Protein backbone atom coordinates (compact mmCIF):
# COMPACT_ATOMS: atom_id res chain seq x y z
CA UNK A 1 0.00 0.00 0.00
CA UNK A 2 1.40 3.35 -1.01
CA UNK A 3 0.64 6.01 1.56
CA UNK A 4 -0.50 9.32 0.14
CA UNK A 5 -0.65 8.12 -3.45
CA UNK A 6 -4.02 7.81 -5.11
CA UNK A 7 -4.68 6.39 -8.52
CA UNK A 8 -6.81 8.77 -10.52
CA UNK A 9 -10.05 7.22 -11.66
CA UNK A 10 -10.19 6.58 -15.36
CA UNK A 11 -13.03 8.25 -17.18
CA UNK A 12 -15.30 6.12 -19.36
CA UNK A 13 -13.61 7.72 -22.39
CA UNK A 14 -10.17 6.76 -21.05
CA UNK A 15 -11.34 3.19 -20.44
CA UNK A 16 -12.69 2.94 -23.99
CA UNK A 17 -9.52 4.41 -25.49
CA UNK A 18 -7.39 2.00 -23.44
CA UNK A 19 -9.37 -1.04 -24.55
CA UNK A 20 -9.26 0.02 -28.19
CA UNK A 21 -5.49 0.49 -27.95
CA UNK A 22 -4.90 -2.75 -26.05
CA UNK A 23 -6.80 -4.75 -28.67
CA UNK A 24 -5.40 -2.70 -31.56
CA UNK A 25 -8.88 -2.07 -32.93
CA UNK A 26 -9.84 0.54 -35.47
CA UNK A 27 -12.92 2.62 -34.83
CA UNK A 28 -14.53 0.94 -37.84
CA UNK A 29 -13.81 -2.56 -36.48
CA UNK A 30 -15.23 -1.63 -33.08
CA UNK A 31 -18.29 -0.08 -34.69
CA UNK A 32 -19.03 -3.16 -36.77
CA UNK A 33 -18.50 -5.54 -33.84
CA UNK A 34 -20.34 -3.51 -31.17
CA UNK A 35 -23.13 -1.95 -33.28
CA UNK A 36 -22.15 1.52 -32.03
CA UNK A 37 -21.90 3.92 -35.00
CA UNK A 38 -18.32 4.84 -35.93
CA UNK A 39 -19.16 8.54 -35.80
CA UNK A 40 -20.40 8.07 -32.23
CA UNK A 41 -17.20 6.25 -31.22
CA UNK A 42 -15.16 9.03 -32.83
CA UNK A 43 -17.10 11.74 -30.96
CA UNK A 44 -16.76 9.87 -27.64
CA UNK A 45 -12.99 9.52 -28.07
CA UNK A 46 -12.69 13.19 -29.07
CA UNK A 47 -14.55 14.23 -25.92
CA UNK A 48 -17.47 15.72 -27.85
CA UNK A 49 -20.03 13.20 -26.65
CA UNK A 50 -20.66 11.11 -23.58
CA UNK A 51 -21.51 7.41 -23.62
CA UNK A 52 -25.24 6.71 -23.49
CA UNK A 53 -26.54 3.80 -21.42
CA UNK A 54 -27.48 1.94 -24.61
CA UNK A 55 -23.99 2.37 -26.06
CA UNK A 56 -22.38 1.54 -22.71
CA UNK A 57 -24.27 -1.77 -22.77
CA UNK A 58 -23.16 -2.52 -26.34
CA UNK A 59 -19.53 -1.68 -25.57
CA UNK A 60 -19.55 -3.65 -22.32
CA UNK A 61 -20.97 -6.70 -24.08
CA UNK A 62 -18.33 -6.48 -26.79
CA UNK A 63 -15.38 -6.02 -24.41
CA UNK A 64 -16.70 -8.42 -21.76
CA UNK A 65 -16.66 -5.83 -18.97
CA UNK A 66 -19.30 -4.37 -16.67
CA UNK A 67 -21.58 -1.72 -18.16
CA UNK A 68 -20.57 0.60 -15.31
CA UNK A 69 -17.06 0.81 -16.81
CA UNK A 70 -18.51 3.08 -19.49
CA UNK A 71 -20.92 5.17 -17.39
CA UNK A 72 -19.68 8.35 -15.73
CA UNK A 73 -20.52 8.65 -12.06
N, C-alpha and C positions, 0 to 999 in steps of 0.2 A: 504494500500500500504506500503510495507516494503522498506524503503530507503536503497540503497546500497546493497540490496540482489537480486541476479539474480538466476533464476531457470535454471540450465543447461539443454540444449536441449537434449532430449532423441534421441539416434541414432535409425535408423530403427531396428537394431538388438535388442536393449533394448526394443523397443515397442513390437516386436514380442515375446520376452522372457516374458515380463510382461503380455501379453494377454494369452499366453500359461499357465502361472502360475495361473492367475486369473480364468481361466476356467478349470484348473486342467486337461489339455489335455496331452496325450502322443504324442510324435513325430509321431508315427504310426497313431494315430487317426487323427491328423491334416493332415497328408499326404493323408490319404484316403478321408477325407472330402474336402480338398482344391485342390486335384490333383497336389500338389507339391511333388516331390519325397522325401521320408524320408531322404535319404542320403543328399539331397540338404538342407533340413531343419536343419539337424545335422551340416552341414558345415557352414551354416549361423550363427547358435547359437554359434558355436565354433570360429567364427571370421575368418574362412578360405575362406569365399566366401561372396560376396555382394548379394543383392537381385535384380534380373533382373526385368525389367519392366513387363514382362509376369507373373513372380511369384508374384510381388507386386500386380498386378491386381487380381490374384487368391486368395491371402491372404486377400486383402481388401474386396473382395466379400464374402469370408467366414466369416470374423469377422464383416462385416457391417461397415467398416470405409473407409475413403478416401484413394485412392491409394497412395497419397502423403505421408501418414504415414509411408510407407515402402520404400520410395525413398530418398536416401541421397542427400542433397543439395550441 
